[in-house]
Amino acid sequence: MDTVVIKYGGHAMDNAELGHAFAADLAHLAGTGLRIAVVHGGGPQINAMLQQLRIESRFVDGLRVTDDATMQAVEMVLCGQVNKAVVSAFTRHGVRAAGISGRDGGLLQASIKNPALGLVGRVSRVDAALPRCLLDAGFVPVVAPVGSGPEGQALNINADTAAGALAGALDAAYFVLVSDVPGVLDGEGKLIPALDRAKISHLRETGVITGGMIPKLEACLHALDAGCARALILDGRAPSSLRRYLEKGEPLGTVVTN
């Protein structure tokens, strides 16, 4: 039975209509026997909370600089507000969803990625026992991307990175990044249907790939290196794009290979 790990983007979650469509597709796919795990983002929701708290947001290479105050807000929003909202939305469409964070069961163990970024984690180990138990019981694990540091402290982990690490640990047949972009675009704004490691390196060096697309592609490559069979960046704004790709093999998004 194939396992699919999906990164569900914060921007893709903003639109209620798209959220309902995604949940309905997820219920259908789970009903066909696919084992599905979801790692959600929450960038817009975190931004909104930080604005309310009057905490400035800063980013380096697409990653949020996270001090102590920011980390408290991130954990509150991701593990509380967003995680339970996603679980509730899935449940309303008949998905047996269970919300957890990367801190539960030692799922995502991490080290400090870069001192300049503060409490941002680099995944050092994945203990997939808890999501495996949930998958075996017929649940869809819904994971908030907050990990535990060496001293047990909460670390902010980029959701794309967390999802890629989980996909590798679960030996997933598919790792799908559902976002609010068509895929990877070239210098003229046209979709690139397929990329490998060499092409990604060239596009980064020439400045075509920048910002938030960098951790997305790094997550895809990491998932492939760790044992995931296929990685895809998919536009969550396109109607039933996930279902169309998995069931019909439609050429959507950007497929990343080693």
C-alpha positions as CSV (number, residue, x, y, z in Angstrom):
1,M,0.0,0.0,0.0
2,D,1.6,3.3,-1.1
3,T,2.4,6.0,1.3
4,V,2.0,9.7,0.3
5,V,3.4,12.5,2.3
6,I,1.9,15.9,1.5
7,K,3.1,19.3,2.5
8,Y,0.0,21.5,2.7
9,G,1.0,25.2,2.2
10,G,-0.1,28.0,4.4
11,H,-1.1,30.1,1.4
12,A,-3.0,27.2,-0.1
13,M,-4.9,26.9,3.2
14,D,-6.1,30.5,3.1
15,N,-8.8,30.0,0.5
16,A,-11.8,28.3,2.0
17,E,-13.1,26.9,-1.3
18,L,-9.7,25.4,-2.1
19,G,-9.4,24.1,1.4
20,H,-12.8,22.3,1.1
21,A,-11.7,20.8,-2.3
22,F,-8.4,19.6,-0.9
23,A,-10.1,17.9,2.0
24,A,-12.6,16.3,-0.2
25,D,-9.8,15.0,-2.5
26,L,-7.9,13.7,0.6
27,A,-11.0,11.8,1.8
28,H,-11.4,10.2,-1.6
29,L,-7.7,9.2,-1.9
30,A,-7.6,7.8,1.6
31,G,-10.7,5.8,0.7
32,T,-8.8,4.2,-2.1
33,G,-6.3,2.7,0.3
34,L,-3.5,5.2,0.1
35,R,-1.7,5.9,3.4
36,I,-1.5,9.6,3.6
37,A,0.4,11.9,6.0
38,V,0.1,15.7,5.9
39,V,2.6,18.2,7.2
40,H,1.1,21.7,7.2
41,G,2.6,25.2,7.0
42,G,1.2,28.3,8.5
43,G,3.3,31.3,7.3
44,P,0.4,33.7,6.8
45,Q,-1.1,32.8,10.1
46,I,2.2,33.2,11.9
47,N,2.7,36.6,10.2
48,A,-0.7,37.7,11.4
49,M,0.0,36.7,15.0
50,L,3.4,38.4,15.0
51,Q,1.8,41.6,13.7
52,Q,-0.7,41.5,16.5
53,L,2.1,41.0,19.0
54,R,4.2,43.7,17.2
55,I,7.1,41.4,16.6
56,E,9.0,42.1,13.4
57,S,9.3,39.2,10.8
58,R,12.7,38.8,9.1
59,F,13.7,36.1,6.5
60,V,17.0,34.8,5.3
61,D,17.0,32.5,2.1
62,G,13.3,31.9,2.7
63,L,13.7,30.9,6.4
64,R,12.2,32.9,9.3
65,V,14.6,34.3,11.8
66,T,13.3,33.0,15.1
67,D,14.1,34.5,18.5
68,D,12.5,33.4,21.8
69,A,9.4,35.6,21.4
70,T,8.9,34.5,17.8
71,M,9.3,30.8,18.7
72,Q,6.6,31.1,21.3
73,A,4.2,32.6,18.8
74,V,5.2,30.0,16.1
75,E,4.5,27.1,18.4
76,M,1.2,28.5,19.6
77,V,0.0,29.1,16.0
78,L,1.3,26.0,14.4
79,C,0.6,23.4,17.1
80,G,-2.6,25.0,18.4
81,Q,-4.5,27.2,16.0
82,V,-3.5,25.9,12.6
83,N,-3.1,22.2,13.4
84,K,-6.5,21.8,15.0
85,A,-8.1,23.9,12.2
86,V,-6.7,21.6,9.6
87,V,-7.7,18.5,11.5
88,S,-11.2,19.9,11.9
89,A,-11.5,20.7,8.2
90,F,-10.4,17.2,7.2
91,T,-12.7,15.5,9.7
92,R,-15.7,17.4,8.4
93,H,-15.0,15.7,5.0
94,G,-14.8,12.3,6.5
95,V,-11.0,12.0,6.9
96,R,-9.9,10.2,10.0
97,A,-7.3,12.9,10.9
98,A,-5.1,13.0,14.0
99,G,-3.1,16.2,14.8
100,I,0.4,15.9,16.2
101,S,3.6,18.0,16.3
102,G,7.1,17.1,15.5
103,R,7.8,17.2,19.3
104,D,5.3,14.3,19.9
105,G,7.0,10.9,20.2
106,G,10.3,12.5,19.4
107,L,9.2,12.6,15.8
108,L,11.4,15.5,14.6
109,Q,14.7,15.8,16.4
110,A,16.7,18.8,15.3
111,S,19.9,20.9,15.9
112,I,20.3,24.6,15.4
113,K,20.6,25.2,11.6
114,N,22.4,28.5,11.8
115,P,23.0,30.7,14.9
116,A,22.1,33.8,12.7
117,L,18.6,32.3,12.3
118,G,18.0,31.8,16.0
119,L,15.7,28.9,17.0
120,V,15.5,27.4,13.5
121,G,16.1,23.7,13.4
122,R,17.9,21.4,11.0
123,V,16.3,17.9,11.2
124,S,18.9,15.5,12.6
125,R,16.8,12.5,13.1
126,V,13.2,11.3,12.4
127,D,11.5,8.8,14.6
128,A,8.5,7.8,12.5
129,A,7.1,5.3,15.0
130,L,4.1,7.6,16.0
131,P,2.9,8.4,12.5
132,R,3.4,4.8,11.5
133,C,1.1,3.7,14.3
134,L,-1.5,6.2,13.2
135,L,-1.2,5.1,9.5
136,D,-1.5,1.5,10.5
137,A,-4.7,2.3,12.4
138,G,-6.2,4.1,9.4
139,F,-5.6,7.7,10.5
140,V,-4.1,10.6,8.5
141,P,-1.4,12.1,10.7
142,V,-1.4,15.9,10.5
143,V,1.9,17.2,11.6
144,A,2.9,20.7,12.8
145,P,6.5,21.4,11.9
146,V,7.9,22.1,15.3
147,G,10.8,19.9,16.4
148,S,12.8,19.3,19.6
149,G,16.3,20.6,20.0
150,P,19.2,18.8,21.8
151,E,18.1,20.2,25.2
152,G,14.4,19.6,24.5
153,Q,13.7,23.2,23.4
154,A,11.2,23.9,20.6
155,L,12.7,24.6,17.3
156,N,11.0,26.1,14.2
157,I,11.5,23.8,11.3
158,N,10.6,24.9,7.7
159,A,7.5,22.9,6.8
160,D,8.9,21.9,3.4
161,T,12.0,20.6,5.1
162,A,10.0,18.7,7.8
163,A,7.7,17.1,5.2
164,G,10.7,16.0,3.1
165,A,12.3,14.4,6.1
166,L,9.1,12.6,7.0
167,A,8.6,11.4,3.4
168,G,12.1,9.9,3.5
169,A,11.6,8.2,6.9
170,L,8.3,6.7,5.8
171,D,9.8,5.4,2.5
172,A,7.0,7.3,0.8
173,A,6.1,6.5,-2.8
174,Y,5.2,10.2,-3.3
175,F,6.3,13.4,-1.7
176,V,4.0,16.2,-2.8
177,L,4.5,19.9,-2.0
178,V,1.1,21.5,-2.4
179,S,1.6,25.3,-2.6
180,D,0.3,28.4,-4.3
181,V,2.7,28.3,-7.3
182,P,2.4,26.3,-10.5
183,G,5.7,24.7,-9.8
184,V,9.3,25.9,-10.5
185,L,9.4,28.7,-13.1
186,D,12.2,29.6,-15.5
187,G,13.6,33.1,-16.1
188,E,10.7,33.9,-18.4
189,G,8.0,32.7,-15.9
190,K,7.3,29.4,-17.7
191,L,6.7,26.2,-15.8
192,I,9.7,23.8,-15.7
193,P,8.1,20.3,-15.8
194,A,11.1,18.3,-14.5
195,L,14.3,19.1,-12.7
196,D,17.3,17.1,-11.4
197,R,20.0,18.0,-9.0
198,A,22.3,19.4,-11.6
199,K,19.6,21.7,-13.1
200,I,18.6,22.9,-9.7
201,S,22.2,23.8,-8.8
202,H,22.5,25.7,-12.1
203,L,19.3,27.6,-11.6
204,R,20.3,28.6,-8.1
205,E,23.7,29.8,-9.3
206,T,22.0,32.0,-12.0
207,G,19.5,33.5,-9.6
208,V,16.4,31.9,-11.2
209,I,15.6,29.9,-8.0
210,T,15.5,32.2,-4.9
211,G,13.7,32.7,-1.6
212,G,11.1,30.2,-0.5
213,M,11.6,27.9,-3.5
214,I,15.1,27.0,-2.2
215,P,13.8,25.0,0.9
216,K,11.1,23.4,-1.3
217,L,13.7,22.0,-3.7
218,E,16.1,21.1,-1.0
219,A,13.3,19.2,0.8
220,C,12.5,17.3,-2.5
221,L,16.1,16.3,-2.9
222,H,16.4,15.3,0.8
223,A,13.3,13.1,0.5
224,L,14.7,11.4,-2.6
225,D,18.1,10.8,-0.9
226,A,16.3,9.3,2.1
227,G,14.3,6.8,0.1
228,C,11.2,8.5,-1.2
229,A,10.4,7.4,-4.8
230,R,9.1,10.6,-6.3
231,A,8.9,14.3,-5.4
232,L,6.6,16.9,-6.9
233,I,5.8,20.6,-6.4
234,L,2.1,21.0,-7.2
235,D,-0.2,24.0,-7.6
236,G,-2.9,23.7,-4.9
237,R,-5.0,26.4,-6.6
238,A,-5.7,24.1,-9.6
239,P,-8.9,22.2,-9.1
240,S,-8.3,18.6,-7.7
241,S,-4.6,18.8,-8.8
242,L,-3.5,16.3,-6.2
243,R,-6.2,13.7,-7.2
244,R,-5.6,14.3,-10.9
245,Y,-1.8,13.7,-10.5
246,L,-2.1,10.6,-8.2
247,E,-5.0,8.9,-9.9
248,K,-4.7,10.0,-13.6
249,G,-1.0,10.8,-13.8
250,E,-1.7,14.2,-15.4
251,P,1.5,16.2,-16.1
252,L,1.1,18.8,-13.4
253,G,3.7,20.9,-11.5
254,T,7.4,20.2,-11.4
255,V,8.7,16.7,-10.8
256,V,12.1,16.5,-9.1
257,T,14.4,13.6,-9.6
258,N,17.9,12.7,-8.5
